[in-house]
Amino acid sequence: MSNTIFSVDSTKEYANGSVEITTKNYKLDFENKTANIYLLREDEESPEIMIIQQPWNPTPDGGREQWESEEQVIEWFKKDKNDAAD
C-alpha cells in the first residue's frame, strides 16, 4: 500500500474584489489499483475523512480503465474532483 500526501489550492474571488486562497491537504491510499482519497483535517477526533473511493479511472468517453499510477489519480482529482470535500 502506498500513502501519498498532496495539497490542492483553490482561489475564490468576491464581488468586492478581494481574493481568498485556501489550501486543503489530502491523503491518497493506492492499493490494488484502487484510489482512496481522504481529506486531512486538524480535528483530533477524525483527522482523516474518506471522501472518494475510486476503483477505476473514468475516461472522457464514459468508459473505465485501470489506474496506472498515483500521479494519474492525483491529476484526475485536482482536475475533476477537488470540490468533493466542500
Secondary structure, DSSP 8 states (H G I E B T S, - for coil): -EEEEEEEEEEEE-TTS-EEEEEEEEEEEEETTEEEEEEE-S-SS-SEEEEEEESSEE-TTS-EE----HHHHHHHIIIIITTTT-
